[in-house]
Amino acid sequence: AVEVMKVHSTNNMMKFLRKSRENGWRVVGTSLGASDSVPLRSLPTDIPTVIVLGNEGYGLRFNVAKECDLLARVEGAPTVESNVDSLNVSVTGAILMFRLMSGRESDNRKVN
């Protein structure tokens, strides 16, 4: 990814997320077990979005999740009740990015 797109890092995630929101970005975190998470297919694709992925074992840190505008879940992913705690974080990220980008492409086709 580093060879084909901009990759950013930060020393202060909370400050970065707040500043992103102030600059018009929506902050979406991923969550397997949050009761208030929304299905991925319901995310609007026409809003600039910062994607926040947690680690595979514990997910998002509580304070980071609180900074998200919303939490999204991948339909068909393991449930909290199953023996699997999460999808591989790279798989979740890829599914989320595909959803956001494919929605934009279909929106562009409708306009043209």
Secondary structure by P-SEA (a helix, b strand, c coil): ccccbbbbbbccaaaaaaaaaaabbbbbbbbccccccccccccccccbbbbbbccccccccaaaaaaccbbbbbccccccccccccccaaaaaaaaaaaaaaaaaaaaaaac
